[in-house]
Structures are given as structure tokens and as C-alpha cells.
Amino acid sequence: MEPEPKKDISRIMREQRHVIDEALQRGIRQAMLRHKAAGLPVVIERDGKIEWVKPEDLGY
């Protein structure tokens, strides 16, 4: 079996950026919805500061 050729990550990031961004947005949304459903706060970074966001304030 031949080794798989090395992937050009820079090219993939350039050419498939929209696919990556959409996947990240879906993942974040799913995580936020799970936290909200469980009544758990989320830790975020805003303006260089760490903040706890209450489930009712998540906006999802």
C-alpha cells in the first residue's frame, strides 16, 4: 500500500474556507443549544475578557 500524499493545508484553507466556516458555525450552534437545554452557562471571550453567559442570554 502506497503512503497517502501530504495534504496542502494552506490550499485547503483557501479553497474550502466557506465549508470550514459553515461547519464551525453549525458546531457552535449545536453546543450552545445543548448548553441552553441543560441550563448551563457558556464561557466566552469578549473584548479580551472572559465572561460567563447565562443560558437564557445565549440568544439561540
C-alpha positions as CSV (number, residue, x, y, z in Angstrom):
1,M,0.0,0.0,0.0
2,E,1.4,3.4,-1.0
3,P,1.5,6.2,1.6
4,E,-1.1,8.9,1.2
5,P,0.3,12.1,-0.3
6,K,0.7,15.0,2.1
7,K,-2.2,17.4,2.1
8,D,-1.7,21.1,1.4
9,I,-3.5,22.6,4.4
10,S,-2.9,26.2,3.2
11,R,-4.6,25.4,-0.1
12,I,-7.5,23.6,1.6
13,M,-8.0,26.6,4.0
14,R,-8.0,29.0,1.0
15,E,-10.2,27.0,-1.3
16,Q,-12.6,25.4,1.2
17,R,-12.9,28.3,3.7
18,H,-16.7,28.6,3.3
19,V,-17.1,24.9,4.1
20,I,-14.9,25.1,7.2
21,D,-16.7,28.3,8.4
22,E,-20.1,26.7,7.9
23,A,-19.1,23.5,9.8
24,L,-17.7,25.6,12.7
25,Q,-20.9,27.7,12.9
26,R,-23.1,24.6,13.0
27,G,-20.9,23.1,15.7
28,I,-21.0,26.2,17.8
29,R,-24.8,26.5,17.4
30,Q,-25.3,22.9,18.4
31,A,-23.1,23.3,21.5
32,M,-24.9,26.5,22.5
33,L,-28.3,24.8,22.1
34,R,-27.1,21.8,24.3
35,H,-25.9,24.2,27.0
36,K,-29.1,26.2,26.9
37,A,-31.3,23.0,27.1
38,A,-29.2,21.8,30.0
39,G,-29.4,25.1,31.8
40,L,-25.6,25.5,31.7
41,P,-23.7,28.8,31.2
42,V,-21.1,29.2,28.5
43,V,-17.7,30.8,28.8
44,I,-16.8,33.2,26.1
45,E,-14.1,35.8,25.3
46,R,-15.4,39.3,24.7
47,D,-13.1,42.3,24.2
48,G,-10.2,40.4,25.7
49,K,-12.1,39.4,28.8
50,I,-13.5,36.0,29.9
51,E,-17.3,36.1,30.6
52,W,-19.9,33.6,31.8
53,V,-23.1,33.9,29.7
54,K,-26.3,32.6,31.3
55,P,-28.3,30.1,29.3
56,E,-31.2,32.5,28.9
57,D,-28.9,35.1,27.5
58,L,-27.4,32.9,24.7
59,G,-29.8,34.0,22.0
60,Y,-30.2,30.6,20.4
